[in-house]
């Protein structure tokens, strides 16, 4: 373990959690509680290092409030108030030369102690990494802290030879019931711990095993957590002329459907010059779709759809009002845009265009329409309404109907 560890017993964890549940301490005090463990671990590691180098150990260690401020990120007043609350609850006795952490179970913590012990000795040493102690002291989310404690209790163990194991299994329902959390909060916290890289996601368990024991997990005992520097520490000076804002997000590029291999005449108005003897409606070339004149075709109906219905704006408008009368769609601006976009979609399909169009409109399958097809429909609708604002619109008590 690169960062070292501090042995914590189930009794010490249960005492703090019971005090938090009963309201004797708050979350700030719980964070200070773990910060005290971190400070004691630092002093113990320094003493071991001096013994290895055959140096005399220091007689008096000093525990400064500034160290707690850095680990927790709170003001001196909040840290001192949390230390008073821990002292009144019988958890921690703090002095500049000594930090005393209670090792005996407090009244009212027996039930929770049995749950956390899991049939093992409540005085079993749990090797909590110092990096994890710093994380628990710095974290501001109660659900994440409680979930991490559950994984510490169920996963970390210290063998007689000094080998640390970080493997275990736990159920989300057990964590939620034991620590008074919702299962959704526990799942969010577990996802965050996986994202941070502290535990690994279980991918090999089968459902029967998950129902019985929960998911397997492996704790990364070499996981590191860095604390930001103090406010009074020197920092890199930034250019005052450049605002300290977050970087701009990457530009979102919409992925459109590829163009149809056989491009057909668009329903958009492009001010085309028709070479016909009879006038042609804006942007629609009747000759291009195989019809001589408008009178050669029967009226547009939903019962007998033709490919020309998807190319002529007036025929498509007649179908729109018929769909409203049949109750397929509602009379609204959004319905008009969706209806035209469905025609664009059906026209690009080519084969079975009528079946595709009816399926989209009657069943409301608007998600089959791409953004590019909707944009084309919007442009066409705007251009045609420039000449006649009543296109694809109904008035109160009156339907503006146009013969095809």
N, C-alpha and C positions, 0 to 999 in steps of 0.2 A: 504494500500500500504506500503510494508515493507521498501522500499528504499526512500520513500517520492517523492514529485513531485515539479515541477516548472511550473507555469502557463505561457504559451506563446500564443500570439495572432496570428491570421492569417496574420495580417499586418507585424509582425516581421518576420515570415517565408517567406512571399512574397517578402519583401525587400531584404533578403539575396539571394533568388532564382533569382530575377530579376537582381541583381548585378552579380551573377554568369553567367547568360545567356548573359548579355551584355559585359562580359569580364572585368568588373571593379575589380572583385576578382577572385581567382582561388579556386581549391578544398581545398588546405591547409588553405586558409583564411576562407572558410566555416566551416572547422573542428574547427578552433580557435573560430569562432562565437558561435558554440554550447558549446565549452569548457568554454566560458565566462558565458553562462547561468548556467553551472554546478557549477562554482565557486560562482556565486551569490546565487544559491540555497543552497550551503553549508553554507554560511554566514547567510542567512535568517533562516535556520533550527537551527543554533546555537543560534541566537537571540531568537527564540521561545522557545528553551529549557531553556535558562537562565530566561526567564519570567516565565515559569512554575515552576521553582525552586526558584522563587522570588529573583533572583539575578539581579544586575544592569547590563544593557546591555553595551557592550563595545562601546566607543565613536568612535573609528577608527578601521576599518577593513583593513587588508593588503592583497593585491592580488599579489602574487609573480609569476614571470615568470617560476620558477621551477615547480609550480603546473600545469601550462599549458603544459610544456614539458612532464610531466608525463601522463597527460590525452591524449595528442595527439601523443606522440612518435616522435617529431621532434626536431631538434637542436635549441638552443637559437636564432641563427641568423634567421632561418626560421620562428620561432614564432614571433620575433620582426618585421620581414618584413610583415607577415600576419596582425599583429596589425596595422601597418601603412596603409596597403591597406584597412582595415576595417574602419579606421578613415577617409581616403580620400573619401571613398564611402558613408560616413555619417551613418554607421551602428553602430559602437561601438566607444566610447571614453574611453580609458584605461589610468588609473593612478594607482599607487600602493595603493592609499587609496580609490579608487572608480572605478567602471566599470559602464558606462552609456550606455544603449542599447536603440536605437531609437524606439519609439512607434508610430510614425507618418508615413503614407505611403510616399514613395519616388517617385519622378517623373518617369513615365514610367512603373509603377507596377499595374496600375488599372485593366487591362485585366486579368492578372494572379490572382489578388486579388479576382475578381468576381468568377473565377473558383474554387479557394480554399475555399472561403466562402460558396459556395453551397446554396445561398439564406439566410444564417444566418448572424448575425452581424459579421463584420470583426474584432471587438474588443472582440469577444467571447473568454473567457479564456480556453485554451486547457491544461489540466493537463498532461504534459509530465513527465513521471517517470525520476528520476535522473539517474537511471541505463541506460535508453535509451539515455539521453544526453551524458553520458560517451561513449556509443557505437557509437553515431554519431560523436563524437569528435575523436574517435580512428579508425574508419573505413576508409579504403583507397579506396573503390570502390564507384564511383559516382552513378552508377545505383542502388546499394543497399541503399545508403543514400537517394536518391530521392524517391525510392519506399517506404522506411520506413516513410518518411515525409507524403506521400500520405495516408498511413494507419493511421498515427497519426491524420491527419486532419479529415478523414472520420470516425474514430472509437472512439476517446476519447472525452468525454464530462464530464462536472462538473455540478451537479444539485445544486439547491439553498440550499439544506440541506448538501452539501459537499460530496455527494456520487459520486464516479467515475464510469463511464460506459465505457467499452472497446469493444462494439459491433458495427458492421456496415456492410456495403456492398459496394463494389467497383468493377469496371470493369477494366480489363487489358488494354483495348483500351483507356479508359479515362486517365489512368496513363501515357501511352505512348504518347498520344497526348498533354496532359497538360505539361509534363516535358521534352518533346522532346527526348524520348527514343524509342527504337524499342520494339515491343511486346515480342520478344524473350528475350531481356535483362530484361524486367519486370518479365517475368515468371521465369527466373533464379533467380532473386532477391527474388521473393516471395517464391520459393522453399527453398532458403537459410534461410529466416526468419522462415519458418515452421520447418526447420531442427534445428535451434537454439532454438526453443520452444517459440518464442515471440508471434506468432500467430498460430491459429489452422486451419487445413485444412477443407474446406467445403465439407461435404459428403452428405448433405441432400437436396441440391437445385435441382430443375428440370430444364430442358434446357430452357424452356420459361422464367423462372425467371432469369437465367444466362444471356440470351440475353437482357433482359430489364434492370436489375439493377446490374448484376455482382454477384460474389460469396460472401456469408456471411463469416465473419471472427470474431474471438474473440481474443482480445489482452490480454495477461497475464500481468496484472498490477504489479504482484509480481515477474516478471522476473528479474534476476540479471545478471550483467555483471561486471567481475573483470578485473582490469588493472594490467599488469605486474609491478613488482617493478622497481624503478629507477636503473640506471647503478651503481651509487655510493652507493647504499644500500647493506648491507652484504648479501651474497648468500652462499649457501652450497658449500663447497669445494669438488671437485670431484677428484678421483684418476687420476693422470697425466698419469699413465701407461695404462689406459683404454681409447681408443678413444671414443669421444663423437659423435658417429654415430647413425643414426636411427636404431631401432631394425630390425632384419631380418624378411621378410614377412613369413607367415605360408607356409609350404610346400604344394604345390598343388598336390592333389592325383586325377588322372583321374579315373572317374567312367566308367568302361567297361560294356558292355552288358554281361549278365550271359551266361555261356557256354551252348551249345545245349545239351539236355538231352541224345541224342544218338550220341556219338562222332564217327565221320567218319574219314576215312584216310585223313591225311593232305597232302597238296601239297608241304610241305617243304621237303627238302632233309635231312634225318636223318641217312644216311649211313646204311640203313637197309639191312640185309642179306636175300635175296629172296630164297625161296626153290622151284624154278621153273627150268624147264629144259632149258628155254630160258632166255636170259638176260633181265632185267627189267630196265627201266630208273630210274635215281636217285630219291630215296625217294618215288616211286609210286609202290604200289603192285596191279597188275591187278587183281589177284584172289580175293582181298578184296572187289572189286566193282563188282564182278560177271562176269568178262570177262576172257576167256581162253587165248587168244593171241591177239596181235594187229591186225592181219589180219582178225579176225572174225568180226570186226566192219567196217562200211562204213566210208568214209572220213567225217571229221567234217565240218558241214555247219551251217550257221545261220538260215537257213530255217527248219532244222530238228535237234534241239538241243537234246542231250542225257545227262543223268546224268554223264556218263563217261567223257564228255567234260570238266566238272568242276574238275575232279580229275587227268587228264593227262595234263602235262605241254605242250607237243607238240601239242595236239589237241586244247588247249586253245590258244596257239600262232597262230595257223592257223585261229581261229576265230577272233583274234585280227586284223590280216591283212585284213581279209574280211570286218570287221567293218570299217577299214580305207578306203577301196575301195568304200564302200557304202556311205561314208560321215557321218557315225554315230559319229565318233570321229576323232581327229586329230592325226597325227603321232608325238608324243612327249613322253618324259619320264614320265610326269605327267599322260598322257593318259594310258600308259602301266601299271603304278601302280594302277590307278583307275580301269582299266579293270580287273586286277587280283583280286583286293579287291572285286569287284562286283561278281566275281566267288565264292570267299570265302563266301560272304553274301548269295548268292543263294544256295550254297551247305548246309549251316546251316539251311536254311528255310525248306528243305526237300520236302514238297509238293509244287507243282507249282514252282519248282526251275527255269525252263526255262522262265516262264512268268516274274518272279521277275528279272532275269538277263537281259532280253531284255528291260524291263521297265526302269531299272536303267541306262543302257547304252544308249538307244535311246533318253530318255528324260533328261539325265544328272542329275539324282537324286542321286548325289554322297553324299549328306548329310544323306542318309539312311545308309551309311557305318559307322560302329563304329571305334574308334581309334584302338581297339584291332585287328579288321579284317584288317585294313590298315597295321598295324605293321607286321602281319603274311604274308601279300602279299609282303611287302618290304623285309623281311628276305628270303622268297622263291626266289624272283627275284635276290637278291644278290648272293645266293648260286648257282643258276643255271648259272648265268653269270660268275661265277668263272671258270667253265669248257668251256664256250663258250660266249665271250663278245658280240656276235651279237644277243643274245636272245632278242626278242621283240624290235628290232631296225631296222631302214631303212636307206639306204645310198642314196646319191644324185643320182637320176635317176635309182636306183636299189632297189628292195625289196628283202630282204633275206627271202625267203619262204621255209618252211619245210613241207614236206608231213607228215600227221599224221600217 
